[in-house]
Amino acid sequence: MATDIHAKLSHCGVSAQKARLVVDLIRGKQVNEAMNTLHFANKVAARHVEKLLASAIANGEENFGVSRDDLYVYRITADEAPTRKWRRFGARGRFKPILRRTSHINIILRERE
C-alpha cells in the first residue's frame, strides 16, 4: 500500500476556474518536472500551486523519508471557497456587485513503485 502525502491550501486568492488551468498542467507528472512546469508558467495561480507543491514535497521528505525523485502528483484538485461580496456604487443610485472568488487547493503525492 502506497502512502499518501497531503498538503492543502485554503482560501487562496485566485478563483477555482483559474486555478484549475494550472492544476491540469501538472496532474500525474513527476514532482521535479511539475516544479519546473510551474516555475515557468505565466499564471498567478502557478505561484500558489508551486509553493503548495514544495510544501507537499517537504512533508514527504521529512515525515515519510521519501526521496523527491520517487514522488509524483497522484491527485490535485482546485475547489471553490467562500466568495466575498463587495459593492461599488454606480450612476443613478445603483450599485455594481464585485465578487472576490477564492479557492481551496488540495494535493496528494505518491511514491512510484
MODELLER restraints for C-alpha pairs under 7 A, 6 or more apart:
rsr = mdl.restraints
at = mdl.atoms
rsr.add(forms.Gaussian(group=physical.xy_distance, feature=features.Distance(at['CA:2:A'], at['CA:110:A']), mean=6.62, stdev=0.5))
rsr.add(forms.Gaussian(group=physical.xy_distance, feature=features.Distance(at['CA:2:A'], at['CA:111:A']), mean=6.64, stdev=0.5))
rsr.add(forms.Gaussian(group=physical.xy_distance, feature=features.Distance(at['CA:3:A'], at['CA:110:A']), mean=6.36, stdev=0.5))
rsr.add(forms.Gaussian(group=physical.xy_distance, feature=features.Distance(at['CA:4:A'], at['CA:108:A']), mean=6.11, stdev=0.5))
rsr.add(forms.Gaussian(group=physical.xy_distance, feature=features.Distance(at['CA:4:A'], at['CA:109:A']), mean=5.87, stdev=0.5))
rsr.add(forms.Gaussian(group=physical.xy_distance, feature=features.Distance(at['CA:4:A'], at['CA:110:A']), mean=5.37, stdev=0.5))
rsr.add(forms.Gaussian(group=physical.xy_distance, feature=features.Distance(at['CA:5:A'], at['CA:56:A']), mean=6.61, stdev=0.5))
rsr.add(forms.Gaussian(group=physical.xy_distance, feature=features.Distance(at['CA:5:A'], at['CA:59:A']), mean=6.90, stdev=0.5))
rsr.add(forms.Gaussian(group=physical.xy_distance, feature=features.Distance(at['CA:5:A'], at['CA:60:A']), mean=5.93, stdev=0.5))
rsr.add(forms.Gaussian(group=physical.xy_distance, feature=features.Distance(at['CA:5:A'], at['CA:108:A']), mean=5.39, stdev=0.5))
rsr.add(forms.Gaussian(group=physical.xy_distance, feature=features.Distance(at['CA:5:A'], at['CA:109:A']), mean=4.98, stdev=0.5))
rsr.add(forms.Gaussian(group=physical.xy_distance, feature=features.Distance(at['CA:5:A'], at['CA:110:A']), mean=6.38, stdev=0.5))
rsr.add(forms.Gaussian(group=physical.xy_distance, feature=features.Distance(at['CA:6:A'], at['CA:56:A']), mean=6.17, stdev=0.5))
rsr.add(forms.Gaussian(group=physical.xy_distance, feature=features.Distance(at['CA:6:A'], at['CA:107:A']), mean=5.87, stdev=0.5))
rsr.add(forms.Gaussian(group=physical.xy_distance, feature=features.Distance(at['CA:6:A'], at['CA:108:A']), mean=4.73, stdev=0.5))
rsr.add(forms.Gaussian(group=physical.xy_distance, feature=features.Distance(at['CA:6:A'], at['CA:109:A']), mean=6.63, stdev=0.5))
rsr.add(forms.Gaussian(group=physical.xy_distance, feature=features.Distance(at['CA:7:A'], at['CA:52:A']), mean=6.74, stdev=0.5))
rsr.add(forms.Gaussian(group=physical.xy_distance, feature=features.Distance(at['CA:7:A'], at['CA:55:A']), mean=6.80, stdev=0.5))
rsr.add(forms.Gaussian(group=physical.xy_distance, feature=features.Distance(at['CA:7:A'], at['CA:56:A']), mean=5.14, stdev=0.5))
rsr.add(forms.Gaussian(group=physical.xy_distance, feature=features.Distance(at['CA:7:A'], at['CA:106:A']), mean=6.10, stdev=0.5))
rsr.add(forms.Gaussian(group=physical.xy_distance, feature=features.Distance(at['CA:7:A'], at['CA:107:A']), mean=5.44, stdev=0.5))
rsr.add(forms.Gaussian(group=physical.xy_distance, feature=features.Distance(at['CA:7:A'], at['CA:108:A']), mean=6.72, stdev=0.5))
rsr.add(forms.Gaussian(group=physical.xy_distance, feature=features.Distance(at['CA:8:A'], at['CA:105:A']), mean=5.87, stdev=0.5))
rsr.add(forms.Gaussian(group=physical.xy_distance, feature=features.Distance(at['CA:8:A'], at['CA:106:A']), mean=4.56, stdev=0.5))
rsr.add(forms.Gaussian(group=physical.xy_distance, feature=features.Distance(at['CA:8:A'], at['CA:107:A']), mean=6.36, stdev=0.5))
rsr.add(forms.Gaussian(group=physical.xy_distance, feature=features.Distance(at['CA:9:A'], at['CA:52:A']), mean=6.72, stdev=0.5))
rsr.add(forms.Gaussian(group=physical.xy_distance, feature=features.Distance(at['CA:9:A'], at['CA:104:A']), mean=5.71, stdev=0.5))
rsr.add(forms.Gaussian(group=physical.xy_distance, feature=features.Distance(at['CA:9:A'], at['CA:105:A']), mean=5.10, stdev=0.5))
rsr.add(forms.Gaussian(group=physical.xy_distance, feature=features.Distance(at['CA:9:A'], at['CA:106:A']), mean=6.40, stdev=0.5))
rsr.add(forms.Gaussian(group=physical.xy_distance, feature=features.Distance(at['CA:10:A'], at['CA:103:A']), mean=6.77, stdev=0.5))
rsr.add(forms.Gaussian(group=physical.xy_distance, feature=features.Distance(at['CA:10:A'], at['CA:104:A']), mean=4.54, stdev=0.5))
rsr.add(forms.Gaussian(group=physical.xy_distance, feature=features.Distance(at['CA:10:A'], at['CA:105:A']), mean=6.55, stdev=0.5))
rsr.add(forms.Gaussian(group=physical.xy_distance, feature=features.Distance(at['CA:11:A'], at['CA:81:A']), mean=6.15, stdev=0.5))
rsr.add(forms.Gaussian(group=physical.xy_distance, feature=features.Distance(at['CA:11:A'], at['CA:102:A']), mean=5.50, stdev=0.5))
rsr.add(forms.Gaussian(group=physical.xy_distance, feature=features.Distance(at['CA:11:A'], at['CA:103:A']), mean=5.34, stdev=0.5))
rsr.add(forms.Gaussian(group=physical.xy_distance, feature=features.Distance(at['CA:11:A'], at['CA:104:A']), mean=5.57, stdev=0.5))
rsr.add(forms.Gaussian(group=physical.xy_distance, feature=features.Distance(at['CA:12:A'], at['CA:102:A']), mean=5.41, stdev=0.5))
rsr.add(forms.Gaussian(group=physical.xy_distance, feature=features.Distance(at['CA:12:A'], at['CA:103:A']), mean=5.12, stdev=0.5))
rsr.add(forms.Gaussian(group=physical.xy_distance, feature=features.Distance(at['CA:12:A'], at['CA:104:A']), mean=6.15, stdev=0.5))
rsr.add(forms.Gaussian(group=physical.xy_distance, feature=features.Distance(at['CA:13:A'], at['CA:102:A']), mean=4.92, stdev=0.5))
rsr.add(forms.Gaussian(group=physical.xy_distance, feature=features.Distance(at['CA:13:A'], at['CA:103:A']), mean=6.83, stdev=0.5))
rsr.add(forms.Gaussian(group=physical.xy_distance, feature=features.Distance(at['CA:14:A'], at['CA:45:A']), mean=6.33, stdev=0.5))
rsr.add(forms.Gaussian(group=physical.xy_distance, feature=features.Distance(at['CA:14:A'], at['CA:101:A']), mean=6.64, stdev=0.5))
rsr.add(forms.Gaussian(group=physical.xy_distance, feature=features.Distance(at['CA:14:A'], at['CA:102:A']), mean=5.26, stdev=0.5))
rsr.add(forms.Gaussian(group=physical.xy_distance, feature=features.Distance(at['CA:14:A'], at['CA:103:A']), mean=6.26, stdev=0.5))
rsr.add(forms.Gaussian(group=physical.xy_distance, feature=features.Distance(at['CA:15:A'], at['CA:101:A']), mean=4.97, stdev=0.5))
rsr.add(forms.Gaussian(group=physical.xy_distance, feature=features.Distance(at['CA:15:A'], at['CA:102:A']), mean=4.85, stdev=0.5))
rsr.add(forms.Gaussian(group=physical.xy_distance, feature=features.Distance(at['CA:15:A'], at['CA:103:A']), mean=5.59, stdev=0.5))
rsr.add(forms.Gaussian(group=physical.xy_distance, feature=features.Distance(at['CA:16:A'], at['CA:78:A']), mean=5.57, stdev=0.5))
rsr.add(forms.Gaussian(group=physical.xy_distance, feature=features.Distance(at['CA:16:A'], at['CA:79:A']), mean=5.68, stdev=0.5))
rsr.add(forms.Gaussian(group=physical.xy_distance, feature=features.Distance(at['CA:16:A'], at['CA:80:A']), mean=5.36, stdev=0.5))
rsr.add(forms.Gaussian(group=physical.xy_distance, feature=features.Distance(at['CA:16:A'], at['CA:102:A']), mean=6.65, stdev=0.5))
rsr.add(forms.Gaussian(group=physical.xy_distance, feature=features.Distance(at['CA:16:A'], at['CA:103:A']), mean=4.99, stdev=0.5))
rsr.add(forms.Gaussian(group=physical.xy_distance, feature=features.Distance(at['CA:18:A'], at['CA:45:A']), mean=6.99, stdev=0.5))
rsr.add(forms.Gaussian(group=physical.xy_distance, feature=features.Distance(at['CA:19:A'], at['CA:45:A']), mean=5.42, stdev=0.5))
rsr.add(forms.Gaussian(group=physical.xy_distance, feature=features.Distance(at['CA:19:A'], at['CA:78:A']), mean=6.22, stdev=0.5))
rsr.add(forms.Gaussian(group=physical.xy_distance, feature=features.Distance(at['CA:20:A'], at['CA:78:A']), mean=5.77, stdev=0.5))
rsr.add(forms.Gaussian(group=physical.xy_distance, feature=features.Distance(at['CA:22:A'], at['CA:45:A']), mean=6.62, stdev=0.5))
rsr.add(forms.Gaussian(group=physical.xy_distance, feature=features.Distance(at['CA:22:A'], at['CA:46:A']), mean=5.97, stdev=0.5))
rsr.add(forms.Gaussian(group=physical.xy_distance, feature=features.Distance(at['CA:23:A'], at['CA:76:A']), mean=6.68, stdev=0.5))
rsr.add(forms.Gaussian(group=physical.xy_distance, feature=features.Distance(at['CA:23:A'], at['CA:77:A']), mean=6.96, stdev=0.5))
rsr.add(forms.Gaussian(group=physical.xy_distance, feature=features.Distance(at['CA:26:A'], at['CA:34:A']), mean=5.27, stdev=0.5))
rsr.add(forms.Gaussian(group=physical.xy_distance, feature=features.Distance(at['CA:27:A'], at['CA:73:A']), mean=5.77, stdev=0.5))
rsr.add(forms.Gaussian(group=physical.xy_distance, feature=features.Distance(at['CA:27:A'], at['CA:74:A']), mean=7.00, stdev=0.5))
rsr.add(forms.Gaussian(group=physical.xy_distance, feature=features.Distance(at['CA:27:A'], at['CA:75:A']), mean=6.61, stdev=0.5))
rsr.add(forms.Gaussian(group=physical.xy_distance, feature=features.Distance(at['CA:27:A'], at['CA:76:A']), mean=6.41, stdev=0.5))
rsr.add(forms.Gaussian(group=physical.xy_distance, feature=features.Distance(at['CA:28:A'], at['CA:72:A']), mean=6.39, stdev=0.5))
rsr.add(forms.Gaussian(group=physical.xy_distance, feature=features.Distance(at['CA:28:A'], at['CA:73:A']), mean=4.95, stdev=0.5))
rsr.add(forms.Gaussian(group=physical.xy_distance, feature=features.Distance(at['CA:28:A'], at['CA:74:A']), mean=5.67, stdev=0.5))
rsr.add(forms.Gaussian(group=physical.xy_distance, feature=features.Distance(at['CA:29:A'], at['CA:72:A']), mean=5.63, stdev=0.5))
rsr.add(forms.Gaussian(group=physical.xy_distance, feature=features.Distance(at['CA:29:A'], at['CA:73:A']), mean=5.66, stdev=0.5))
rsr.add(forms.Gaussian(group=physical.xy_distance, feature=features.Distance(at['CA:30:A'], at['CA:71:A']), mean=6.22, stdev=0.5))
rsr.add(forms.Gaussian(group=physical.xy_distance, feature=features.Distance(at['CA:30:A'], at['CA:72:A']), mean=4.22, stdev=0.5))
rsr.add(forms.Gaussian(group=physical.xy_distance, feature=features.Distance(at['CA:30:A'], at['CA:73:A']), mean=6.43, stdev=0.5))
rsr.add(forms.Gaussian(group=physical.xy_distance, feature=features.Distance(at['CA:31:A'], at['CA:68:A']), mean=6.88, stdev=0.5))
rsr.add(forms.Gaussian(group=physical.xy_distance, feature=features.Distance(at['CA:31:A'], at['CA:71:A']), mean=5.78, stdev=0.5))
rsr.add(forms.Gaussian(group=physical.xy_distance, feature=features.Distance(at['CA:31:A'], at['CA:72:A']), mean=5.01, stdev=0.5))
rsr.add(forms.Gaussian(group=physical.xy_distance, feature=features.Distance(at['CA:31:A'], at['CA:73:A']), mean=6.41, stdev=0.5))
rsr.add(forms.Gaussian(group=physical.xy_distance, feature=features.Distance(at['CA:35:A'], at['CA:50:A']), mean=6.33, stdev=0.5))
rsr.add(forms.Gaussian(group=physical.xy_distance, feature=features.Distance(at['CA:38:A'], at['CA:46:A']), mean=5.44, stdev=0.5))
rsr.add(forms.Gaussian(group=physical.xy_distance, feature=features.Distance(at['CA:38:A'], at['CA:50:A']), mean=5.86, stdev=0.5))
rsr.add(forms.Gaussian(group=physical.xy_distance, feature=features.Distance(at['CA:57:A'], at['CA:68:A']), mean=6.52, stdev=0.5))
rsr.add(forms.Gaussian(group=physical.xy_distance, feature=features.Distance(at['CA:60:A'], at['CA:66:A']), mean=5.61, stdev=0.5))
rsr.add(forms.Gaussian(group=physical.xy_distance, feature=features.Distance(at['CA:61:A'], at['CA:67:A']), mean=6.12, stdev=0.5))
rsr.add(forms.Gaussian(group=physical.xy_distance, feature=features.Distance(at['CA:61:A'], at['CA:68:A']), mean=7.00, stdev=0.5))
rsr.add(forms.Gaussian(group=physical.xy_distance, feature=features.Distance(at['CA:70:A'], at['CA:111:A']), mean=5.38, stdev=0.5))
rsr.add(forms.Gaussian(group=physical.xy_distance, feature=features.Distance(at['CA:70:A'], at['CA:112:A']), mean=5.48, stdev=0.5))
rsr.add(forms.Gaussian(group=physical.xy_distance, feature=features.Distance(at['CA:71:A'], at['CA:109:A']), mean=6.33, stdev=0.5))
rsr.add(forms.Gaussian(group=physical.xy_distance, feature=features.Distance(at['CA:71:A'], at['CA:110:A']), mean=5.54, stdev=0.5))
rsr.add(forms.Gaussian(group=physical.xy_distance, feature=features.Distance(at['CA:71:A'], at['CA:111:A']), mean=4.55, stdev=0.5))
rsr.add(forms.Gaussian(group=physical.xy_distance, feature=features.Distance(at['CA:71:A'], at['CA:112:A']), mean=6.10, stdev=0.5))
rsr.add(forms.Gaussian(group=physical.xy_distance, feature=features.Distance(at['CA:72:A'], at['CA:109:A']), mean=5.64, stdev=0.5))
rsr.add(forms.Gaussian(group=physical.xy_distance, feature=features.Distance(at['CA:72:A'], at['CA:110:A']), mean=5.70, stdev=0.5))
rsr.add(forms.Gaussian(group=physical.xy_distance, feature=features.Distance(at['CA:72:A'], at['CA:111:A']), mean=6.44, stdev=0.5))
rsr.add(forms.Gaussian(group=physical.xy_distance, feature=features.Distance(at['CA:72:A'], at['CA:112:A']), mean=6.96, stdev=0.5))
rsr.add(forms.Gaussian(group=physical.xy_distance, feature=features.Distance(at['CA:73:A'], at['CA:108:A']), mean=6.34, stdev=0.5))
rsr.add(forms.Gaussian(group=physical.xy_distance, feature=features.Distance(at['CA:73:A'], at['CA:109:A']), mean=4.74, stdev=0.5))
rsr.add(forms.Gaussian(group=physical.xy_distance, feature=features.Distance(at['CA:73:A'], at['CA:110:A']), mean=6.64, stdev=0.5))
rsr.add(forms.Gaussian(group=physical.xy_distance, feature=features.Distance(at['CA:74:A'], at['CA:108:A']), mean=5.62, stdev=0.5))
rsr.add(forms.Gaussian(group=physical.xy_distance, feature=features.Distance(at['CA:74:A'], at['CA:109:A']), mean=5.07, stdev=0.5))
rsr.add(forms.Gaussian(group=physical.xy_distance, feature=features.Distance(at['CA:74:A'], at['CA:110:A']), mean=5.74, stdev=0.5))
rsr.add(forms.Gaussian(group=physical.xy_distance, feature=features.Distance(at['CA:75:A'], at['CA:107:A']), mean=5.86, stdev=0.5))
rsr.add(forms.Gaussian(group=physical.xy_distance, feature=features.Distance(at['CA:75:A'], at['CA:108:A']), mean=5.06, stdev=0.5))
rsr.add(forms.Gaussian(group=physical.xy_distance, feature=features.Distance(at['CA:75:A'], at['CA:109:A']), mean=6.90, stdev=0.5))
rsr.add(forms.Gaussian(group=physical.xy_distance, feature=features.Distance(at['CA:76:A'], at['CA:106:A']), mean=5.60, stdev=0.5))
rsr.add(forms.Gaussian(group=physical.xy_distance, feature=features.Distance(at['CA:76:A'], at['CA:107:A']), mean=4.34, stdev=0.5))
rsr.add(forms.Gaussian(group=physical.xy_distance, feature=features.Distance(at['CA:76:A'], at['CA:108:A']), mean=6.21, stdev=0.5))
rsr.add(forms.Gaussian(group=physical.xy_distance, feature=features.Distance(at['CA:77:A'], at['CA:105:A']), mean=5.67, stdev=0.5))
rsr.add(forms.Gaussian(group=physical.xy_distance, feature=features.Distance(at['CA:77:A'], at['CA:106:A']), mean=5.35, stdev=0.5))
rsr.add(forms.Gaussian(group=physical.xy_distance, feature=features.Distance(at['CA:77:A'], at['CA:107:A']), mean=6.63, stdev=0.5))
rsr.add(forms.Gaussian(group=physical.xy_distance, feature=features.Distance(at['CA:78:A'], at['CA:103:A']), mean=6.42, stdev=0.5))
rsr.add(forms.Gaussian(group=physical.xy_distance, feature=features.Distance(at['CA:78:A'], at['CA:104:A']), mean=5.71, stdev=0.5))
rsr.add(forms.Gaussian(group=physical.xy_distance, feature=features.Distance(at['CA:78:A'], at['CA:105:A']), mean=4.45, stdev=0.5))
rsr.add(forms.Gaussian(group=physical.xy_distance, feature=features.Distance(at['CA:78:A'], at['CA:106:A']), mean=6.60, stdev=0.5))
rsr.add(forms.Gaussian(group=physical.xy_distance, feature=features.Distance(at['CA:79:A'], at['CA:103:A']), mean=5.54, stdev=0.5))
rsr.add(forms.Gaussian(group=physical.xy_distance, feature=features.Distance(at['CA:79:A'], at['CA:104:A']), mean=5.16, stdev=0.5))
rsr.add(forms.Gaussian(group=physical.xy_distance, feature=features.Distance(at['CA:79:A'], at['CA:105:A']), mean=6.35, stdev=0.5))
rsr.add(forms.Gaussian(group=physical.xy_distance, feature=features.Distance(at['CA:80:A'], at['CA:102:A']), mean=6.43, stdev=0.5))
rsr.add(forms.Gaussian(group=physical.xy_distance, feature=features.Distance(at['CA:80:A'], at['CA:103:A']), mean=4.54, stdev=0.5))
rsr.add(forms.Gaussian(group=physical.xy_distance, feature=features.Distance(at['CA:80:A'], at['CA:104:A']), mean=6.15, stdev=0.5))
rsr.add(forms.Gaussian(group=physical.xy_distance, feature=features.Distance(at['CA:81:A'], at['CA:102:A']), mean=5.13, stdev=0.5))
rsr.add(forms.Gaussian(group=physical.xy_distance, feature=features.Distance(at['CA:81:A'], at['CA:103:A']), mean=4.44, stdev=0.5))
rsr.add(forms.Gaussian(group=physical.xy_distance, feature=features.Distance(at['CA:81:A'], at['CA:104:A']), mean=5.79, stdev=0.5))
rsr.add(forms.Gaussian(group=physical.xy_distance, feature=features.Distance(at['CA:82:A'], at['CA:101:A']), mean=6.94, stdev=0.5))
rsr.add(forms.Gaussian(group=physical.xy_distance, feature=features.Distance(at['CA:82:A'], at['CA:102:A']), mean=6.28, stdev=0.5))
rsr.add(forms.Gaussian(group=physical.xy_distance, feature=features.Distance(at['CA:83:A'], at['CA:99:A']), mean=6.37, stdev=0.5))
rsr.add(forms.Gaussian(group=physical.xy_distance, feature=features.Distance(at['CA:83:A'], at['CA:100:A']), mean=5.58, stdev=0.5))
rsr.add(forms.Gaussian(group=physical.xy_distance, feature=features.Distance(at['CA:83:A'], at['CA:101:A']), mean=4.65, stdev=0.5))
rsr.add(forms.Gaussian(group=physical.xy_distance, feature=features.Distance(at['CA:83:A'], at['CA:102:A']), mean=6.14, stdev=0.5))
rsr.add(forms.Gaussian(group=physical.xy_distance, feature=features.Distance(at['CA:84:A'], at['CA:99:A']), mean=5.92, stdev=0.5))
rsr.add(forms.Gaussian(group=physical.xy_distance, feature=features.Distance(at['CA:84:A'], at['CA:100:A']), mean=5.00, stdev=0.5))
rsr.add(forms.Gaussian(group=physical.xy_distance, feature=features.Distance(at['CA:84:A'], at['CA:101:A']), mean=6.57, stdev=0.5))
rsr.add(forms.Gaussian(group=physical.xy_distance, feature=features.Distance(at['CA:85:A'], at['CA:97:A']), mean=6.94, stdev=0.5))
rsr.add(forms.Gaussian(group=physical.xy_distance, feature=features.Distance(at['CA:85:A'], at['CA:98:A']), mean=5.90, stdev=0.5))
rsr.add(forms.Gaussian(group=physical.xy_distance, feature=features.Distance(at['CA:85:A'], at['CA:99:A']), mean=4.90, stdev=0.5))
rsr.add(forms.Gaussian(group=physical.xy_distance, feature=features.Distance(at['CA:85:A'], at['CA:100:A']), mean=6.35, stdev=0.5))
rsr.add(forms.Gaussian(group=physical.xy_distance, feature=features.Distance(at['CA:86:A'], at['CA:97:A']), mean=5.91, stdev=0.5))
rsr.add(forms.Gaussian(group=physical.xy_distance, feature=features.Distance(at['CA:86:A'], at['CA:98:A']), mean=4.98, stdev=0.5))
rsr.add(forms.Gaussian(group=physical.xy_distance, feature=features.Distance(at['CA:86:A'], at['CA:99:A']), mean=6.38, stdev=0.5))
rsr.add(forms.Gaussian(group=physical.xy_distance, feature=features.Distance(at['CA:87:A'], at['CA:95:A']), mean=6.22, stdev=0.5))
rsr.add(forms.Gaussian(group=physical.xy_distance, feature=features.Distance(at['CA:87:A'], at['CA:96:A']), mean=5.61, stdev=0.5))
rsr.add(forms.Gaussian(group=physical.xy_distance, feature=features.Distance(at['CA:87:A'], at['CA:97:A']), mean=4.51, stdev=0.5))
rsr.add(forms.Gaussian(group=physical.xy_distance, feature=features.Distance(at['CA:87:A'], at['CA:98:A']), mean=5.61, stdev=0.5))
rsr.add(forms.Gaussian(group=physical.xy_distance, feature=features.Distance(at['CA:88:A'], at['CA:95:A']), mean=5.50, stdev=0.5))
rsr.add(forms.Gaussian(group=physical.xy_distance, feature=features.Distance(at['CA:88:A'], at['CA:96:A']), mean=5.11, stdev=0.5))
rsr.add(forms.Gaussian(group=physical.xy_distance, feature=features.Distance(at['CA:88:A'], at['CA:97:A']), mean=6.35, stdev=0.5))
rsr.add(forms.Gaussian(group=physical.xy_distance, feature=features.Distance(at['CA:89:A'], at['CA:95:A']), mean=4.04, stdev=0.5))
rsr.add(forms.Gaussian(group=physical.xy_distance, feature=features.Distance(at['CA:89:A'], at['CA:96:A']), mean=5.94, stdev=0.5))
rsr.add(forms.Gaussian(group=physical.xy_distance, feature=features.Distance(at['CA:90:A'], at['CA:96:A']), mean=6.26, stdev=0.5))
